[in-house]
Amino acid sequence: MTAGPVTVPQRGFMVAGAALVAASGAATAAGAPDIARFAISGLALAALAALVGQALDQIGLRLRPGPTGMLQATLGNLPELLFSIFALRAGLVKVVEAALIGSVLGNLLLVLGFAFAFGAARHGTQRFDPEAPRMSLTLLVLAVASMAVPTLAVRLNTPVARHAGAISDVAAVVLLAVYVVSIPFWLFGAPSRPDGKPASEAALGPAASKADPLPSSRASRRGVTWTLPVTLGLLIGATAASAPVSDWFVAALEPATRSLGISPAFAGLVIVAVASNAVEHAAGVWLAWKARPDYAVSTILNSPLQIALLLTPVLVLISPALGPAHLVLVFQPMLVAALAVATLAVAIVIYDGEYSWLEGVSLVALYVIVASAFWWG
C-alpha cells in the first residue's frame, strides 16, 4: 500500500498538540490560577484525543466499517479511562458518573445529530445498513437496564439497597461477558443469508459493494495513508501524554468549576465528556460530511457502546483498588432517565436505515435540553 507523507496542516496540528501539553505542564508547575490550568489542560486533553483519532483513522483506512468503529472506539476511549482513574483516586465519583453518562449522551445525541445534520444537508438523505446500528442500540438498552435496576433498588429503598456494591459487580461482570461474546459480530458481521450474501450487503442492495469500496483500496489508489511507523508513533505518543494531562486536568477540575459556579454534574456531563471524546466527535462528523454514512454511524455508535459495556464495568470492578471512593451502578435518577430517552430517540431515528438533516437537528436539540437540566446541579 502506498504511504503518503504527513501534510503541513497535520504537522501543524501535531505541533499545536505538543505545545498545549507543554503549556499544561508549565501552568501546573508554576501554580497558575485554577481556571487557567483547567482550560489549558482541557484543551490539551482534547487535542491529544484528536491526535489519537487521526492515527486511528489512518489505521482504519485499511479496515471495514465494523472493525474500524470498534478500533477507534476502544483506543479512542483511552483518554476518558485515564481521566476516570485519576478522578476516582481524587474521590470525584459524581463527576465520573456524570462523565460516563455524558459521553454516551454526547455521542448518541450531539455527535450523531451533527453528523446527520451536516451529512444530509450536504448530500441529501443518506442511507446505511441498519443491522449493526440496531444491534448497538439493543446492547445499549441492556446497559441502560443494568444501571436502572441498581439505581431503582437503592432509590426505592428495597432490600437490595444494602447490597448496591454486590449487584453492581454482578452487572459489571455480565456486561463484560456480553461485550466479549459480541466481538465476533463487530469484526466479521452477521452470518450470511441462505443465498450466500452477507446480511449487510443484502440490506443495501447489489450496488452497495460498488458504491463505497473498502477504504484500504481507496487509500491505496490515492496514496493518503501514513507510514506505519509514523501512525504507531503518533498513537503511542499521544496516548502516553494523555496520562499526565488527565492528572493535571483532574487536579484543576474541582476548584475551577467551583470558581465558575458550574455544578459537578454539568462539568462531568458536558465539559469532561466533550473534551475526552474529541476523537469520535471529529471522526464521526467528518465521515458523514464525506458521504460515508456506514462508517460514520459505526464509528459514533461504537463509542457509547464500549463506554457502556467495557469502560464502565471495568471502572466499577477496579474502583475499590483506586481509592476510598468506589464506583457503583447507582446513578442520579435523572442521568438514567436521560440515557433511556436518548437511546429511545436514536432507535427511532436510525431504525429505517436512513437519516435526514432535520433528524440530526432534533437530536442536537434534545442534547441541549438534557444538558441544560444539569446546569444547576
Secondary structure, DSSP 8 states (H G I E B T S, - for coil): --B----HHHHHHHHHHHHHHHHHHHHHHTT--HHHHHHHHHHHHHHHHHHHHHHHHHHHTTS-HHHHHHHHHHHHTHHHHHHHHHHHHTT-HHHHHHHHHHHHHIIIIIIHHHHHHHHHHHHSSEE---HHHHHHHHHHHHHHHHHHHHHHHHHTT-GGGGGHHHHHHHHHHHHHHHHHHHHHHHHH-S-B-TTS-BHHHHHH-TTHHHHS--HHHHHHHHT-B--HHHHHHHHHHHHHHHHHHHHHHHHHHHHHHHHHT--HHHIIIIIIHHHHTHHHHHHHHHHHHTT-HHHHHHHHHHHHHHIIIIIHHHHHHHHHHH-S----S---HHHHHHHHHHHHHHHHHHTTSEE-HHHHHHHHHHHHHHHHTTTT-
